[in-house]
Amino acid sequence: MTMQRAQPWLGTLVEIAAGAPDQGALSAAIDRAFARVAAIHAVMGFHDAASELSQVNRNATHDWVPLSADLARVLTAACEFAHASNGAFDPSIAPWLVASGQLPRHDGCANYASPDWRAIELDGDRVRFTQPLLLDLGGIAKGYAVDAALAVLHDAGLTRARVNAGGDLARFGDTAAPVRVRHPLHPTQMLQLAELQNGAVATSAGYYQNGASPLRHPGSGAELCRHDSISVFAPDCMTADALTKIVAAEPARAPALLAPHHAQALRLAVENDTLTLTTCDGSGWHKIFNEAAA
């Protein structure tokens, strides 16, 4: 049988769909998967002034702050992506999102700090900042939560499962399923990009965002993906999510940055009244199709 449920976590709706012969075991596994997501939310939720991430933002400028295992893993990965991309991925751009009203201001935090991932100093399970910073792990934390929930379902022995959290999706099973994104010009129309059986995909897009895009170039602060979407297929969802930001910010460097992760990017865009789908892997960018955007 198949069961599907959804709960609000990490600023989005987390949907879990899974299948197994035993209804009781299936329901219990989904409960445990949601509990895992809830625990990660409590650690990394930017909106929660009491979260562990908020405590880091308040205190790491003054002293070393201890990190839980989950936060240490995600922050380490974030810094590795920042270093590999020379800052095309930067977890410290939260002040721009606070200024635009997309993230809340918290007392005691560096709400107006200048982003600079190089000021994050990690030492195993502790962190400090060498200048005032404000971190938002946002999408990469969401991807990590998707991976963690899927791992719970896999360890429960389920035959198939899917976890979807606002554009971050991972699944396993014996059949492939279509991956679709919204049409850049027609919000009720979905376009199929590919199929996914075992693995993950993350999509970043700003064309239906009210107000400013939450995607920013870490160097300039310029809004990204206002008229296009970037989808990245990768073995895990945390990697896929981080790479969407890198590809959006630095498309010319995307092949070299995707290759080490065995990842592939798809860009859907409207340019000069033409809908264009291009793909990128370690060999470069390749056009798949053009068609009139009307």
C-alpha positions in Angstrom: 0.0 0.0 0.0 1.0 3.7 -0.4 0.6 6.4 2.2 1.1 10.2 1.7 1.3 12.9 4.4 2.5 16.5 4.7 3.7 18.7 7.5 5.0 22.3 7.6 8.7 22.5 8.5 11.8 24.6 7.5 9.6 27.3 6.0 7.9 25.0 3.5 5.5 22.0 3.3 7.4 18.7 3.7 5.6 15.9 1.8 6.4 12.2 2.4 5.0 9.5 0.2 6.0 5.9 0.8 4.9 2.3 0.1 5.1 -1.0 2.1 2.9 -4.1 2.5 2.3 -3.4 6.2 0.2 -0.3 7.0 1.2 -0.1 10.6 4.9 -0.3 9.8 4.5 2.2 7.0 2.7 4.8 9.2 5.3 4.4 12.0 8.2 4.9 9.6 6.6 8.1 8.2 6.1 9.3 11.8 9.8 8.7 12.5 10.8 10.5 9.3 8.8 13.6 10.2 10.3 13.5 13.7 13.7 13.6 12.1 12.7 16.6 10.0 11.3 18.3 13.1 14.5 17.8 15.0 16.5 19.4 12.1 14.1 22.3 12.0 14.6 22.9 15.7 18.4 23.1 15.1 18.6 25.1 11.8 15.4 27.1 11.6 16.4 30.8 11.0 12.9 32.1 11.9 13.1 30.5 15.4 15.1 32.9 17.7 15.7 29.9 20.0 17.1 27.6 17.4 20.7 26.4 17.6 21.5 28.4 14.4 20.1 31.5 16.0 22.3 30.9 19.1 25.3 30.6 16.7 24.4 33.9 15.0 24.2 35.6 18.4 27.3 34.3 20.0 29.9 33.1 17.5 31.3 36.6 17.0 32.3 36.6 20.7 33.6 33.1 21.3 33.6 29.5 20.2 30.1 28.0 20.0 29.6 24.2 20.3 27.7 22.5 17.5 25.4 19.6 17.5 26.2 16.8 15.1 23.6 17.9 12.6 24.6 21.5 12.5 28.3 20.6 12.3 27.6 18.4 9.3 25.6 21.0 7.4 27.8 24.0 8.3 30.9 22.0 7.3 29.3 21.1 3.9 28.3 24.8 3.4 31.8 25.9 4.0 33.2 23.2 1.7 30.8 24.4 -1.1 31.8 28.0 -0.4 35.5 27.2 -0.7 35.1 25.0 -3.8 33.1 27.7 -5.6 35.2 30.6 -4.3 32.1 32.1 -2.7 29.5 31.4 -5.4 27.8 29.6 -2.5 27.8 31.7 0.6 25.8 30.8 3.8 26.4 34.3 5.2 24.1 36.4 2.8 21.3 36.4 5.4 21.6 40.2 6.0 20.4 40.9 2.4 17.3 38.7 3.0 16.7 40.4 6.4 16.9 43.8 4.7 14.3 42.8 2.0 12.0 41.4 4.7 12.3 37.8 3.6 13.9 36.8 6.9 13.1 38.2 10.3 15.4 40.4 12.4 16.5 38.8 15.7 17.8 40.8 18.7 21.4 40.3 19.4 22.2 39.2 15.9 24.4 40.9 13.3 21.4 41.8 11.1 23.4 44.3 9.0 26.7 42.4 8.7 28.6 42.2 5.5 28.5 38.7 4.0 31.8 36.9 4.0 32.0 33.1 4.2 35.8 33.3 4.8 35.0 34.7 8.3 33.5 31.4 9.4 36.1 29.4 11.4 35.2 25.8 12.0 37.1 23.5 14.4 35.3 20.1 14.4 32.2 20.5 16.5 32.6 24.2 17.2 32.5 27.5 15.3 33.4 31.1 15.6 33.3 34.2 13.4 36.3 36.4 12.8 33.9 39.3 12.1 30.1 39.8 12.6 28.1 37.5 10.4 24.6 36.3 10.0 24.2 32.8 8.7 21.1 31.3 6.9 21.5 27.6 6.0 18.0 27.7 4.3 18.1 25.5 1.3 21.1 23.4 2.2 19.5 22.6 5.6 16.2 21.7 3.7 18.2 19.3 1.5 19.8 17.8 4.5 16.5 17.2 6.1 15.1 15.6 3.0 18.1 13.2 2.9 17.7 12.4 6.6 14.0 11.7 6.3 14.6 9.4 3.3 17.3 7.6 5.2 14.8 6.8 8.0 12.4 5.4 5.4 15.1 3.4 3.7 16.3 2.0 7.0 12.7 1.0 7.9 12.8 -1.4 4.9 10.2 0.3 2.8 10.0 -0.6 -0.9 9.7 2.9 -2.2 9.6 6.4 -0.8 9.7 10.1 -1.8 10.4 13.2 0.3 9.6 16.6 -1.2 10.3 19.9 0.6 9.5 22.9 -1.5 11.6 22.1 -4.5 14.0 19.7 -2.8 13.1 16.1 -3.7 14.7 12.7 -3.1 13.4 9.3 -3.7 14.1 5.6 -4.0 12.2 2.7 -5.5 12.0 0.3 -8.4 10.4 2.7 -10.9 11.2 6.2 -12.1 8.9 9.2 -11.7 8.7 12.4 -13.7 10.3 15.6 -12.5 8.3 18.7 -13.4 8.7 22.4 -12.9 6.3 25.3 -13.4 6.3 27.0 -16.8 8.1 30.4 -16.5 5.1 32.2 -18.1 2.1 30.0 -17.2 1.9 29.2 -13.5 -0.7 26.5 -13.9 1.3 24.6 -16.6 3.9 22.1 -15.6 6.8 21.1 -17.8 8.5 17.7 -17.4 12.3 18.0 -17.3 13.4 14.4 -16.7 12.7 11.3 -14.7 14.1 10.3 -11.3 14.3 6.8 -9.8 17.0 6.8 -7.1 18.6 10.1 -6.2 17.7 13.7 -5.6 16.9 16.9 -7.5 16.6 20.5 -6.2 15.1 23.4 -8.1 15.7 27.1 -7.5 13.4 29.6 -9.3 12.3 33.1 -8.6 9.8 33.9 -11.4 6.7 33.4 -9.2 8.2 35.0 -6.2 6.3 38.0 -4.8 8.8 40.9 -4.3 12.5 40.3 -4.3 14.0 37.0 -5.3 15.4 35.0 -2.3 18.3 34.0 -4.6 21.2 36.4 -4.6 24.6 36.6 -6.1 27.0 36.4 -3.1 29.4 38.9 -4.6 27.0 41.6 -5.8 23.7 40.9 -4.0 22.0 40.9 -7.4 18.8 38.8 -7.6 19.1 35.5 -9.5 16.6 33.3 -11.4 14.0 36.1 -11.9 13.2 34.6 -15.3 14.5 31.1 -15.2 14.8 28.0 -13.1 17.8 25.9 -12.2 17.4 22.2 -11.4 20.3 20.0 -10.3 20.2 16.2 -10.2 22.7 14.7 -7.7 23.1 11.6 -5.5 21.8 13.5 -2.5 19.5 16.5 -1.9 21.9 18.6 0.2 24.4 18.6 -2.6 21.7 19.2 -5.3 20.4 22.2 -3.4 23.8 23.8 -2.9 24.7 23.3 -6.5 21.6 25.1 -7.7 22.8 28.3 -6.1 26.3 27.8 -7.5 25.1 27.2 -11.0 22.7 30.2 -10.9 25.5 32.5 -9.6 28.3 31.2 -11.9 27.0 29.4 -14.9 30.3 29.6 -16.8 32.0 27.7 -14.0 29.2 25.2 -13.6 30.8 22.3 -15.5 33.9 22.2 -13.3 31.8 22.5 -10.1 29.2 19.9 -11.1 31.6 17.2 -12.2 33.1 16.2 -8.8 29.6 15.5 -7.5 28.4 13.5 -10.5 25.7 16.1 -10.9 23.7 17.5 -13.8 22.0 20.9 -14.1 19.0 21.9 -16.2 18.2 25.5 -16.9 14.7 26.5 -18.1 14.5 30.1 -19.3 12.6 32.6 -21.3 14.9 34.7 -23.5 13.8 36.9 -26.4 10.3 35.4 -26.4 11.8 31.9 -26.6 11.5 29.1 -24.1 14.9 27.4 -23.8 16.0 24.3 -22.0 19.7 23.7 -21.6 21.6 21.1 -19.7 25.1 21.2 -18.0 27.4 18.5 -16.8 31.2 18.1 -16.6 31.4 18.4 -20.4 29.7 21.8 -20.6 26.4 23.4 -21.5 24.2 21.9 -24.2 20.9 23.1 -25.6 18.0 20.7 -25.5 15.3 22.7 -27.2 13.9 26.1 -28.1 10.3 26.9 -28.6 8.1 30.0 -28.9 7.2 31.2 -25.4 3.7 32.5 -26.2 
